[in-house]
Amino acid sequence: MRWLQVMLLSMTTAMAAHGSVTKAVFGKMPDGTEVDIYTLKSDAVEARIMTYGARIVSIKTADKNGKVADVVLGYDSLAGYLADKKTYFGAIVGRYGNRIAKGEFKLDGKTYHLPKNNGENSLHGGTVGFDQLVWKGREVPEGVEMTLVSKDGDQGYPGTLTAHVRYTLHHNALRIDYSASTDKDTVVNLTNHSYFNLGGVGSGTILNEEIMIAADKYTPVDKGLIPMGELASVEGTPFDFRKSTVIGKRINDDSPQLKLAGGYDHNWVLRGANGEVKTAARVYDPTTGRVFTVTTTEPGVQFYAGVSLDGSFKSPSGWPYAKNTALCLETQHFPDSPNHPSFPTTELKPGQARHSATTFTFSTQK
């Protein structure tokens, strides 16, 4: 009997660790296309991913007292996402995440022109980026793989690009694997644009949360938030997060860089080689004890402190998504890389395959 109890306990533990994946219809696009949502469950985390924009809709995890809450901003219906063209909640953004100056770049001696949807610049792939398209989903072990084919000339980008984004959930870690291939020389920079609040949606701002960013340098920007080409030291600046620091401590400092962005909306240059797995950032909420750790193979991370959220969009419970109520940690190649030869290249050629991986790990600290 004792042996049987131990065996059953082992089987139950293994099943819980393995987790489950379920699929349901989340809604329909205006043209009738169905949007599916996949629910990934482990013994520690529940994550929901939908095919519209390959978005993370929710991530539920427990605090230090075992209380479960959703820690990412979003909506409870497809209609909410269709109405919101500003925030990119939870989306995979592309073909080029972040900004490209003046909506143009040169490749193989030819100048390509992109939609200008962020002042004079192109942001997150243009006016109809990957965030606004329905991806094809398929269940994989412990997760879901999303696939999108972006045709030659889509939003001005050359080449037919095939992108795969795979979300897998292992215990307390949600891993995102990106891959892309093309039939013509192009540029690509895919990232996830989830907004996190470790206190839980509706708990207030993230200004009392602490963040560590594993970077000695960052890329200062001009008034359009385009990198000026310099890799500047964080030493002695409000951008020094090498030690865990309260986010709100210096966000209103008299820094020209902070004033340009209205707070933090910058790219940090991560330590370690491009393609090497490394820690990007660690966020800690002292109230709930939740800890959020980001590791990546990408060379940079955009720390965005929700400075443009203005309360015009609300949570399902009616809580306004206002300034500083969430933060993004977008693992990436640097903004405007196609126009900066000294930055790690974002060029992709036929026959090559671009791969990167980012992992979001959730834990608690007393």
Salt bridges, closest charged atoms under 4 A:
ASP36 OD2 - LYS23 NZ 3.66
ASP43 OD1 - HIS171 ND1 2.94
GLU46 OE1 - LYS41 NZ 3.84
GLU104 OE1 - HIS113 ND1 3.47
GLU120 OE1 - LYS116 NZ 3.31
ASP131 OD2 - ARG55 NH2 3.92
GLU142 OE1 - HIS170 ND1 3.24
GLU145 OE2 - ARG138 NE 3.32
GLU145 OE2 - HIS164 ND1 3.84
GLU145 OE1 - ARG166 NH2 2.98
ASP152 OD2 - LYS184 NZ 2.83
ASP177 OD2 - ARG175 NE 2.72
ASP185 OD2 - LYS349 NZ 3.17
ASP216 OD1 - ARG242 NH1 3.78
ASP216 OD2 - ARG271 NE 3.15
GLU235 OE1 - ARG242 NH2 2.59
ASP240 OD2 - ARG242 NH2 2.85
ASP254 OD1 - LYS259 NZ 2.50
ASP265 OD2 - ARG99 NH2 3.74
GLU298 OE1 - HIS333 ND1 2.58
ASP310 OD2 - LYS86 NZ 3.35
GLU330 OE1 - HIS193 NE2 3.49
ASP336 OD2 - HIS340 NE2 3.16
